[in-house]
Amino acid sequence: MFVFLDESGDLGFDFTKGGTSRFFVITILVVENYEDRVRLFKAVERTIKNKVRKGKKGKSLEIELKGAKTSVSVKAYFFRQLDNVKFQIYSLVLNKARVYDALQENQAKLYNYIARLLIQKCPFQKAKNKVILTLDKSKDQEGIKDFNRYLLLQLQSSIPVSKPVEIFHVASHENKGIQAADLFSRGIFRKHERKDMEWYHQFRGRIKFEDVYLK
């Protein structure tokens, strides 16, 4: 089983500061088998080739699909490439206005906690052998160790010993699964933050779980 995690919004709590979001969204994209993982990656590659890179001269190793920058029309094109791909979307939306002061001051702990709550919604029992979790590399080495240690400890009771979990932190431009998760995460974020449903309506049928934490 392949699990890709990305987020939208920020964990800042100074709401008087311009650009601080009211919500923070963590989204995971679950693909149960290798064949569908290949199809998902090819859909990202095809979208970049035909819509993002088309007409541009030169090459950039960091050209990628970004939820905040990709137009709705390009996102729609990408989603059409997924007709034959089996995947599910899980998302947890944090209402930042109701976060306790103590957690506001420890963003790493808050992030790990929200990620754990969401990941526990995954159907790990469907994994045939192991679970591979990949997320955007946004932490330093110590932060990565803390995240991995915390998550694996919390998941021990929900994942059989025969199905080990492997966690990888990589740059988003290096992993097409993270890019896909980012597109969906942005759509869910826009729904809650700005009541913008244009992109969300197109993929909502693929959402298996969506909830607001601290409503």
N, C-alpha and C positions, 0 to 999 in steps of 0.2 A: 504494500500500500504506500502511495506517495502523497504526502501532505505538504502543501506550500502555504506559508503564512506571510501576510503583509498587513500594514496598517495605514490608516488615513487620519488626518488631524494631528494634534499635538498634545503634549502633556503639560503645557503651561497653564498656570492658574491665575495669572494677572489679567482679569477680564477687561480691565481698563486699557490694556495695551492692544493696539490694532493688530489684527492677524491672529489673535488667540482664539482657538476654536471652542465652541461650547460642548462639542462631543469628540470623543476619541474612539475610533473604530478598529477592531482587529478582525481580520477575515482570513479564513483558511479555505483552501481549495483542495478537495480530496479526490484522488484518482486511484481506483482500486487495483489496476493492473498495468503492466509495462506497455502493452499495446496502446492503451488509451493515453498513457504518458507521452509516447512517441507522437501520436496524433495531435495532442495538445501543443507540443513543442513545434510541430510543423505548422500549426495554425498561426502561432506567433511569428515564426519565420516568414510565412507567406504574407502576413499582414505588414511586416516591416519591409519586405521586398517590394510589395505592390503599392503600399500606401505611404509609408514613412520615408523610405530611402528613394523612392521613385523620383527621377528628375534631379536628384542631388548629385553633385560631382564630388569625387573623392570618397574615401571610406573612413568611417569612425568605428573603433572597436566598442564604443559605448552607446551606439545608437540602440535604443530600446523603446518599448511601449511603456509610457508613464501615464497613470491614471489622471494626474492633474494637468497634463499637457496634451494628451491625445483627444482629438475631436470626437464628438458623439458619432459622426458618420463613420470614422475609422473604427471606433469601438464596435459599431453595428456590423461592419464588414468582418471584423475579427470573430464576432459571435456567430456569424453565418458559417464560418469555417469549422465550428464545433458541433455541427449537426450529428456527426457520427461518433462523437466523443462522450463517453459516460463519465460524468463528474458531478460532484455535489459541492455546494457552497454553505459554509457555516460562518456566522458573524455575530459578534457581541459588541454592542454600542455602549460606551461608558458615558453616563451623564455627569460631566465633570463638576457641575455646580453642587453636587451632593457628596462629593468625596471628602472624607474626614481630613482635617488639617494635618494630622500626622502622616497620612499617606501622600498628601500633596507635597510634602517635603522629601519624600523618598520615591522618586519616579521609577527607579529600577524595580523596586519591590512591587509597586503598583502595576507596572507593565507585566511582570512575571505572574502576578496573581490573576490578572484579567486573561492573559494568554492561557494559563492553566485551566481556568473556568471554561473557556471555549474549547480547548483541545479535548477536554473530558467529554465533550458532546460527540466526538468522532466515533464512528462505528468500527473500533479497532478489532472487534470480534470477526469482522469480515476479512481481515488481513490474512493472506494465504501463508506468508512466512514471516516477514518482518515489516516494520513501519519505518519509513524514511521521512523525517521532518526536515524541511529546508526553509530557512527564513533569511531575510535581508540582514547583512552584517552591519549592525549599527552600534554594537557594543565593543568595548575593549576586551582584552583577553580575560581579565578578571571577571568582567560582566558576563562574558560567554560561559565561563565555568560556573558561575552562580546560577545562571539561567538553566543550564543543562542539568546541574545537580538537583536543583529545586524541582524541575519538571519531571525528571526521571523518578525521583522519590515519590512525588504525588501520583504518578501514573502506575506505580507498582501494583496497586490493587485492582486496576481496571484492564491491564494488559497481561495476557498469559506469558509465563516465562519462556515458552516456546516461540514467542513472537517478539524478538528484541526490537528496541527502538534506537535508531541512529539519527543524530541531530547534526545538521550542517548549517553553518553561518557563512553565506557567500554574498558577494556584491550582486545587486539586482540585474545589472547588465550581463552578468555571467550565467544567469539562470532564467529560462523562459517561463518556468512555472511560477516564479515569484512575480514576474511581469504580469502574467494573467491574473494572479490573485490581486495584484495592485489595481487593475482595471475594475474588478468587481468591488473591491473595498472602497474605491473612490465613489462608485455609484451609490453604495449604501450610505456612505458619509454625506454625499450631496442630498440624499433624501432627508436625512435627519437635520443636517446643519442648515440647509437652504430651501427645503421643500421642493427640490428639483428632482423630478421623477423621470425625466426623459430617457436617460440611459438605464436607470433601475428597472423600468417597466419591461425592457427588452429581455432581461435575464432573470427576472424574479421567479420564474417557473423552475429554475435550477437551485433555488435556495432551500436547503433542508432545515436550517435553523437560523433564526434571527431574533434577537431580543435586546432590550435596553436594560442595562445594569444600573441600579439606583434610579429608578424612574421618578 
